[in-house]
Structure formats: C-alpha cells, structure tokens
Amino acid sequence: MTYLRKPEWLKTQLQSGENYTKISQIVKNNKLHTICSSGRCPNMSECWNKGTATFMIAGEICTRSCKFCNTLSGFPLPLDPLEPAKIAESVRIMNLKHAVVTSVDRDDLPDGGAAHWAETIRNIKKVNPETTLEVLIPDFDGKTELIDLIIAEKPDIISHNLETVERLTPLIRTKAKYRTSLKVIKHISDSPLVSKTGIMVGLGETEEEIFQLMDDALKNGCEILTIGQYMQPSRKNLAVTEYIHPEKFEEYKIIGLQKGFRIVESAPLVRSSYCAEKHI
C-alpha cells in the first residue's frame, strides 16, 4: 500500500498562548479527559485560547469499529454514574465559555447511553449556566425517542456527523447508515434546536458526491456544515486517497453557503468542533 506524504499546508505550529497554557495545566493537574488532547487535535491551541474544549463521555471503548477512527473498540465498561457531575465540574474548573461533548457508540446499552447523555447535559447547564453547549451525538440507531431525551435538555447545538458521502459510508462506517444519519439530522432540525453535521474528504469521494451530500443535508434541515481533511490516524486505518488543496476547501465553503447553509467551516485542519463557539 502506498502512503501519501503530508503536504506543507497540513503542518501545524507548536501549541502556545496564555489561556492554552492555563487550561493545559488545569487538565493535567486535575486529570481531566478531553478529546482535544487525547485525539491530538491540530486546533487545540486555537480552541483552548478561545475558551472552548471538547469532552468525550460514556467511556473510551466504542462498540463500533469504523475504519477511519482510532478509538478503541470492543466491549465497553459500565457507565460511570459520577461522570455527568465530573464533566460539569471540569467545565467549571476550566472556566470554559463554550463546551462541546461527544461520546463513543454504546450499542451494548438498551438506550445507547441517551439517558447518560441527558444527565450530562443537565449537570453541565446547572453548574455552568453561562457556558454555551454543543453536543455531537451518535445515531442511536435512528430511534427518535432516544434523541428526544437529548433535545429535551436544550443544548445550544446538536451535531451528528455524516462523516462521508453515501457511496463510501458502508466502506468506512461499520454499523451507521447514511440514510439513518439523515433521519437523525432531520429530527434535530424539526426541533427548536440548531442542527449541524461534519464530513471528511480525501477518502475517494467525488465533487459531485460532496455536492449531493450538501443537498441531502440541507433537504433535512441542517444549518451548519464542517468539512476537513481525513488524516489516517494509524496504519490499521484507511489510507488517505488524496490531500485536498486549501483552495478546493474554500471553493466547497463558497458553494455550501450558496446552496443555503448558514455556516460552513471548510479547511484542511477543520474538525467537527472547530470554531464551535462562533456557531451559537
């Protein structure tokens, strides 16, 4: 297998900044878990300096094994009943202006972890009433009654990622289905809350397929779209088929806005929660 060499535009600068240093020290001293640091996000410095961080709940073991993701997969441990309170306290200690919460998939649980999600949101809002909140949720197998548990807690934005175009979905996502994800997005959009989705490029998709995905998301009420470069996290994951030039990302942004998205974040290093504080 041939591995492509990363282009110049994917090189990142050293993490720095006064607020970044402060939050980094708090995370280290209090042994807090953020997907920013564990996922080695290239935007960590920028986000932490703006007072934004992303937490992952429901454990570190996913019941799915999507080929683009480096998260551990297998049979997860039981949920930690103290986690919602711990996350809320972490947000308080870090003095975040905006928090993002995501999770692994928990297909082992009857409700997919939806009640745990709701409890976490409830705790964060109670302890941090001034902090805005975005949640990036699993598909819950498209069960709208479970998604309703999260909608009822009224986070500011509910995001669910399509990840890739319809043709490639069965090749890179083990259980999730493209049409199920669209159903999730529509259900969120039909509520009073803001819906958002994100995709990766560089997996072998065509421009026409990306434009079709944009149309599908918009047809289901999606307001915010993020587009970023897929980067192979390990040798066991899918290889990158192409590194997309920054000019093409800018083109996708312009087209997405013209099609009707309220906000489009599109650049090589953009991730789901990139500039999330601006989307409120």
PEMO-V356950 format. One record per residue. N is the residue number from 1. RES is the residue in three letters. SS is DSSP state (hx for helix, st for strand, lp for the rest). BURIAL is 1 if it has 9 or more other ideal C-beta (glycine too) atoms within 8 Angstrom, else 0. D_LAST is the distance of its C-alpha to the last C-alpha in Angstrom with 1 decimal. Layout:
n->N res->RES ss->SS burial->BURIAL d_last->D_LAST
n->N res->RES ss->SS burial->BURIAL d_last->D_LAST
This chain:
n->1 res->MET ss->lp burial->0 d_last->42.6
n->2 res->THR ss->lp burial->0 d_last->41.4
n->3 res->TYR ss->lp burial->0 d_last->38.4
n->4 res->LEU ss->lp burial->1 d_last->36.7
n->5 res->ARG ss->lp burial->0 d_last->36.4
n->6 res->LYS ss->lp burial->0 d_last->33.0
n->7 res->PRO ss->lp burial->0 d_last->32.7
n->8 res->GLU ss->hx burial->0 d_last->32.1
n->9 res->TRP ss->hx burial->0 d_last->28.5
n->10 res->LEU ss->hx burial->1 d_last->27.6
n->11 res->LYS ss->lp burial->0 d_last->29.0
n->12 res->THR ss->lp burial->0 d_last->26.7
n->13 res->GLN ss->lp burial->0 d_last->27.3
n->14 res->LEU ss->lp burial->0 d_last->28.2
n->15 res->GLN ss->lp burial->0 d_last->25.5
n->16 res->SER ss->lp burial->0 d_last->25.5
n->17 res->GLY ss->lp burial->1 d_last->23.9
n->18 res->GLU ss->hx burial->0 d_last->24.3
n->19 res->ASN ss->hx burial->1 d_last->21.2
n->20 res->TYR ss->hx burial->1 d_last->21.8
n->21 res->THR ss->hx burial->1 d_last->25.3
n->22 res->LYS ss->hx burial->0 d_last->24.4
n->23 res->ILE ss->hx burial->1 d_last->22.0
n->24 res->SER ss->hx burial->1 d_last->24.5
n->25 res->GLN ss->hx burial->0 d_last->27.3
n->26 res->ILE ss->hx burial->1 d_last->25.5
n->27 res->VAL ss->hx burial->1 d_last->24.8
n->28 res->LYS ss->hx burial->0 d_last->28.5
n->29 res->ASN ss->hx burial->0 d_last->30.1
n->30 res->ASN ss->lp burial->0 d_last->28.4
n->31 res->LYS ss->lp burial->0 d_last->28.6
n->32 res->LEU ss->lp burial->1 d_last->25.0
n->33 res->HIS ss->lp burial->0 d_last->23.9
n->34 res->THR ss->lp burial->1 d_last->20.9
n->35 res->ILE ss->hx burial->1 d_last->20.6
n->36 res->CYS ss->hx burial->1 d_last->19.9
n->37 res->SER ss->hx burial->1 d_last->23.5
n->38 res->SER ss->hx burial->0 d_last->25.3
n->39 res->GLY ss->lp burial->0 d_last->23.9
n->40 res->ARG ss->lp burial->0 d_last->24.6
n->41 res->CYS ss->lp burial->1 d_last->21.4
n->42 res->PRO ss->lp burial->0 d_last->22.1
n->43 res->ASN ss->lp burial->1 d_last->18.8
n->44 res->MET ss->hx burial->1 d_last->19.3
n->45 res->SER ss->hx burial->1 d_last->20.4
n->46 res->GLU ss->hx burial->0 d_last->17.6
n->47 res->CYS ss->hx burial->1 d_last->14.9
n->48 res->TRP ss->hx burial->1 d_last->17.0
n->49 res->ASN ss->hx burial->1 d_last->17.7
n->50 res->LYS ss->lp burial->1 d_last->14.1
n->51 res->GLY ss->lp burial->1 d_last->14.1
n->52 res->THR ss->st burial->1 d_last->12.5
n->53 res->ALA ss->st burial->1 d_last->14.8
n->54 res->THR ss->st burial->1 d_last->15.4
n->55 res->PHE ss->st burial->1 d_last->18.0
n->56 res->MET ss->st burial->1 d_last->20.3
n->57 res->ILE ss->st burial->1 d_last->21.9
n->58 res->ALA ss->lp burial->1 d_last->25.0
n->59 res->GLY ss->lp burial->1 d_last->27.2
n->60 res->GLU ss->lp burial->0 d_last->27.9
n->61 res->ILE ss->st burial->1 d_last->30.1
n->62 res->CYS ss->st burial->1 d_last->28.8
n->63 res->THR ss->lp burial->1 d_last->31.0
n->64 res->ARG ss->lp burial->1 d_last->30.4
n->65 res->SER ss->lp burial->0 d_last->31.5
n->66 res->CYS ss->lp burial->1 d_last->29.5
n->67 res->LYS ss->lp burial->1 d_last->31.3
n->68 res->PHE ss->lp burial->1 d_last->28.4
n->69 res->CYS ss->lp burial->1 d_last->27.3
n->70 res->ASN ss->lp burial->0 d_last->29.1
n->71 res->THR ss->lp burial->0 d_last->28.1
n->72 res->LEU ss->st burial->0 d_last->31.3
n->73 res->SER ss->st burial->0 d_last->32.4
n->74 res->GLY ss->lp burial->0 d_last->35.0
n->75 res->PHE ss->lp burial->0 d_last->35.4
n->76 res->PRO ss->lp burial->1 d_last->32.8
n->77 res->LEU ss->lp burial->0 d_last->33.7
n->78 res->PRO ss->lp burial->0 d_last->33.1
n->79 res->LEU ss->lp burial->1 d_last->29.7
n->80 res->ASP ss->lp burial->0 d_last->29.5
n->81 res->PRO ss->lp burial->0 d_last->29.2
n->82 res->LEU ss->lp burial->0 d_last->28.2
n->83 res->GLU ss->hx burial->1 d_last->25.3
n->84 res->PRO ss->hx burial->1 d_last->22.5
n->85 res->ALA ss->hx burial->0 d_last->23.9
n->86 res->LYS ss->hx burial->1 d_last->24.2
n->87 res->ILE ss->hx burial->1 d_last->20.7
n->88 res->ALA ss->hx burial->1 d_last->19.5
n->89 res->GLU ss->hx burial->1 d_last->22.1
n->90 res->SER ss->hx burial->1 d_last->21.1
n->91 res->VAL ss->hx burial->1 d_last->17.5
n->92 res->ARG ss->hx burial->1 d_last->19.4
n->93 res->ILE ss->hx burial->1 d_last->22.0
n->94 res->MET ss->lp burial->1 d_last->19.7
n->95 res->ASN ss->lp burial->0 d_last->17.8
n->96 res->LEU ss->lp burial->1 d_last->14.4
n->97 res->LYS ss->lp burial->1 d_last->11.4
n->98 res->HIS ss->st burial->1 d_last->9.3
n->99 res->ALA ss->st burial->1 d_last->11.4
n->100 res->VAL ss->st burial->1 d_last->11.8
n->101 res->VAL ss->st burial->1 d_last->14.8
n->102 res->THR ss->st burial->1 d_last->17.0
n->103 res->SER ss->st burial->1 d_last->20.7
n->104 res->VAL ss->lp burial->1 d_last->24.0
n->105 res->ASP ss->lp burial->1 d_last->25.5
n->106 res->ARG ss->lp burial->1 d_last->27.8
n->107 res->ASP ss->lp burial->1 d_last->30.1
n->108 res->ASP ss->lp burial->0 d_last->32.8
n->109 res->LEU ss->lp burial->0 d_last->31.2
n->110 res->PRO ss->lp burial->0 d_last->31.8
n->111 res->ASP ss->lp burial->1 d_last->28.2
n->112 res->GLY ss->lp burial->1 d_last->26.8
n->113 res->GLY ss->lp burial->1 d_last->25.3
n->114 res->ALA ss->hx burial->1 d_last->23.0
n->115 res->ALA ss->hx burial->0 d_last->24.3
n->116 res->HIS ss->hx burial->1 d_last->23.7
n->117 res->TRP ss->hx burial->1 d_last->20.1
n->118 res->ALA ss->hx burial->1 d_last->19.7
n->119 res->GLU ss->hx burial->1 d_last->21.6
n->120 res->THR ss->hx burial->1 d_last->19.5
n->121 res->ILE ss->hx burial->1 d_last->16.3
n->122 res->ARG ss->hx burial->1 d_last->18.4
n->123 res->ASN ss->hx burial->1 d_last->19.8
n->124 res->ILE ss->hx burial->1 d_last->16.7
n->125 res->LYS ss->hx burial->1 d_last->15.2
n->126 res->LYS ss->hx burial->0 d_last->18.8
n->127 res->VAL ss->hx burial->1 d_last->19.5
n->128 res->ASN ss->lp burial->1 d_last->16.1
n->129 res->PRO ss->lp burial->0 d_last->14.9
n->130 res->GLU ss->lp burial->0 d_last->12.8
n->131 res->THR ss->lp burial->1 d_last->11.1
n->132 res->THR ss->st burial->1 d_last->7.7
n->133 res->LEU ss->st burial->1 d_last->8.6
n->134 res->GLU ss->st burial->1 d_last->8.6
n->135 res->VAL ss->st burial->1 d_last->12.1
n->136 res->LEU ss->st burial->1 d_last->14.2
n->137 res->ILE ss->lp burial->1 d_last->17.1
n->138 res->PRO ss->lp burial->1 d_last->20.7
n->139 res->ASP ss->lp burial->1 d_last->22.2
n->140 res->PHE ss->hx burial->1 d_last->24.3
n->141 res->ASP ss->hx burial->0 d_last->27.0
n->142 res->GLY ss->hx burial->0 d_last->25.1
n->143 res->LYS ss->lp burial->0 d_last->26.1
n->144 res->THR ss->hx burial->0 d_last->23.7
n->145 res->GLU ss->hx burial->0 d_last->25.0
n->146 res->LEU ss->hx burial->1 d_last->23.7
n->147 res->ILE ss->hx burial->1 d_last->20.2
n->148 res->ASP ss->hx burial->0 d_last->20.4
n->149 res->LEU ss->hx burial->1 d_last->20.9
n->150 res->ILE ss->hx burial->1 d_last->17.4
n->151 res->ILE ss->hx burial->1 d_last->15.9
n->152 res->ALA ss->lp burial->0 d_last->17.9
n->153 res->GLU ss->lp burial->1 d_last->16.1
n->154 res->LYS ss->lp burial->0 d_last->12.8
n->155 res->PRO ss->lp burial->1 d_last->10.3
n->156 res->ASP ss->lp burial->1 d_last->6.6
n->157 res->ILE ss->st burial->1 d_last->7.2
n->158 res->ILE ss->st burial->1 d_last->10.9
n->159 res->SER ss->st burial->1 d_last->12.2
n->160 res->HIS ss->lp burial->1 d_last->15.9
n->161 res->ASN ss->lp burial->1 d_last->17.7
n->162 res->LEU ss->lp burial->1 d_last->20.5
n->163 res->GLU ss->st burial->1 d_last->21.7
n->164 res->THR ss->lp burial->1 d_last->24.4
n->165 res->VAL ss->lp burial->1 d_last->26.2
n->166 res->GLU ss->hx burial->1 d_last->28.3
n->167 res->ARG ss->hx burial->0 d_last->31.6
n->168 res->LEU ss->hx burial->1 d_last->30.7
n->169 res->THR ss->hx burial->1 d_last->28.9
n->170 res->PRO ss->hx burial->0 d_last->32.2
n->171 res->LEU ss->hx burial->0 d_last->33.3
n->172 res->ILE ss->hx burial->1 d_last->30.4
n->173 res->ARG ss->lp burial->1 d_last->28.9
n->174 res->THR ss->lp burial->0 d_last->31.6
n->175 res->LYS ss->lp burial->0 d_last->30.6
n->176 res->ALA ss->lp burial->1 d_last->27.4
n->177 res->LYS ss->lp burial->1 d_last->27.9
n->178 res->TYR ss->hx burial->1 d_last->26.0
n->179 res->ARG ss->hx burial->0 d_last->26.5
n->180 res->THR ss->hx burial->1 d_last->25.5
n->181 res->SER ss->hx burial->1 d_last->22.1
n->182 res->LEU ss->hx burial->1 d_last->21.7
n->183 res->LYS ss->hx burial->1 d_last->22.7
n->184 res->VAL ss->hx burial->1 d_last->20.0
n->185 res->ILE ss->hx burial->1 d_last->17.3
n->186 res->LYS ss->hx burial->1 d_last->19.0
n->187 res->HIS ss->hx burial->1 d_last->19.2
n->188 res->ILE ss->hx burial->1 d_last->15.5
n->189 res->SER ss->hx burial->1 d_last->15.0
n->190 res->ASP ss->lp burial->0 d_last->17.7
n->191 res->SER ss->lp burial->0 d_last->15.9
n->192 res->PRO ss->lp burial->0 d_last->13.5
n->193 res->LEU ss->lp burial->1 d_last->10.6
n->194 res->VAL ss->st burial->1 d_last->8.5
n->195 res->SER ss->st burial->1 d_last->11.0
n->196 res->LYS ss->st burial->1 d_last->11.1
n->197 res->THR ss->st burial->1 d_last->14.4
n->198 res->GLY ss->st burial->1 d_last->16.1
n->199 res->ILE ss->st burial->1 d_last->19.7
n->200 res->MET ss->st burial->1 d_last->22.4
n->201 res->VAL ss->st burial->1 d_last->25.0
n->202 res->GLY ss->lp burial->1 d_last->28.5
n->203 res->LEU ss->lp burial->1 d_last->29.8
n->204 res->GLY ss->lp burial->0 d_last->32.1
n->205 res->GLU ss->lp burial->1 d_last->30.0
n->206 res->THR ss->lp burial->0 d_last->30.9
n->207 res->GLU ss->hx burial->0 d_last->28.9
n->208 res->GLU ss->hx burial->0 d_last->29.8
n->209 res->GLU ss->hx burial->1 d_last->28.4
n->210 res->ILE ss->hx burial->1 d_last->25.0
n->211 res->PHE ss->hx burial->1 d_last->25.0
n->212 res->GLN ss->hx burial->1 d_last->26.1
n->213 res->LEU ss->hx burial->1 d_last->23.3
n->214 res->MET ss->hx burial->1 d_last->20.8
n->215 res->ASP ss->hx burial->1 d_last->22.7
n->216 res->ASP ss->hx burial->1 d_last->22.8
n->217 res->ALA ss->hx burial->1 d_last->19.1
n->218 res->LEU ss->hx burial->1 d_last->18.5
n->219 res->LYS ss->hx burial->0 d_last->21.4
n->220 res->ASN ss->lp burial->1 d_last->19.7
n->221 res->GLY ss->lp burial->1 d_last->16.5
n->222 res->CYS ss->lp burial->1 d_last->14.2
n->223 res->GLU ss->lp burial->1 d_last->11.4
n->224 res->ILE ss->st burial->1 d_last->10.4
n->225 res->LEU ss->st burial->1 d_last->13.4
n->226 res->THR ss->st burial->1 d_last->14.4
n->227 res->ILE ss->st burial->1 d_last->18.1
n->228 res->GLY ss->st burial->1 d_last->20.1
n->229 res->GLN ss->st burial->1 d_last->23.8
n->230 res->TYR ss->lp burial->1 d_last->25.5
n->231 res->MET ss->lp burial->0 d_last->27.6
n->232 res->GLN ss->lp burial->1 d_last->30.3
n->233 res->PRO ss->lp burial->0 d_last->29.8
n->234 res->SER ss->lp burial->0 d_last->33.5
n->235 res->ARG ss->lp burial->0 d_last->36.8
n->236 res->LYS ss->lp burial->0 d_last->36.5
n->237 res->ASN ss->lp burial->1 d_last->33.3
n->238 res->LEU ss->lp burial->1 d_last->33.3
n->239 res->ALA ss->lp burial->1 d_last->34.3
n->240 res->VAL ss->lp burial->1 d_last->32.2
n->241 res->THR ss->lp burial->0 d_last->33.8
n->242 res->GLU ss->lp burial->0 d_last->32.4
n->243 res->TYR ss->lp burial->1 d_last->30.3
n->244 res->ILE ss->lp burial->1 d_last->28.3
n->245 res->HIS ss->lp burial->0 d_last->28.5
n->246 res->PRO ss->hx burial->1 d_last->25.5
n->247 res->GLU ss->hx burial->0 d_last->26.6
n->248 res->LYS ss->hx burial->0 d_last->26.2
n->249 res->PHE ss->hx burial->1 d_last->22.6
n->250 res->GLU ss->hx burial->1 d_last->22.0
n->251 res->GLU ss->hx burial->0 d_last->23.9
n->252 res->TYR ss->hx burial->1 d_last->21.8
n->253 res->LYS ss->hx burial->1 d_last->18.6
n->254 res->ILE ss->hx burial->0 d_last->20.4
n->255 res->ILE ss->hx burial->1 d_last->21.9
n->256 res->GLY ss->hx burial->1 d_last->18.7
n->257 res->LEU ss->hx burial->1 d_last->17.1
n->258 res->GLN ss->hx burial->0 d_last->20.5
n->259 res->LYS ss->hx burial->1 d_last->20.6
n->260 res->GLY ss->lp burial->0 d_last->17.5
n->261 res->PHE ss->lp burial->1 d_last->14.3
n->262 res->ARG ss->lp burial->0 d_last->11.4
n->263 res->ILE ss->st burial->1 d_last->10.5
n->264 res->VAL ss->st burial->1 d_last->13.2
n->265 res->GLU ss->st burial->1 d_last->13.7
n->266 res->SER ss->st burial->1 d_last->17.5
n->267 res->ALA ss->lp burial->1 d_last->19.9
n->268 res->PRO ss->lp burial->1 d_last->22.5
n->269 res->LEU ss->lp burial->1 d_last->20.8
n->270 res->VAL ss->lp burial->1 d_last->17.3
n->271 res->ARG ss->lp burial->1 d_last->16.6
n->272 res->SER ss->lp burial->1 d_last->14.2
n->273 res->SER ss->lp burial->1 d_last->11.9
n->274 res->TYR ss->lp burial->1 d_last->12.5
n->275 res->CYS ss->lp burial->0 d_last->10.0
n->276 res->ALA ss->hx burial->1 d_last->7.5
n->277 res->GLU ss->hx burial->1 d_last->6.1
n->278 res->LYS ss->hx burial->0 d_last->5.7
n->279 res->HIS ss->hx burial->1 d_last->3.8
n->280 res->ILE ss->lp burial->0 d_last->0.0
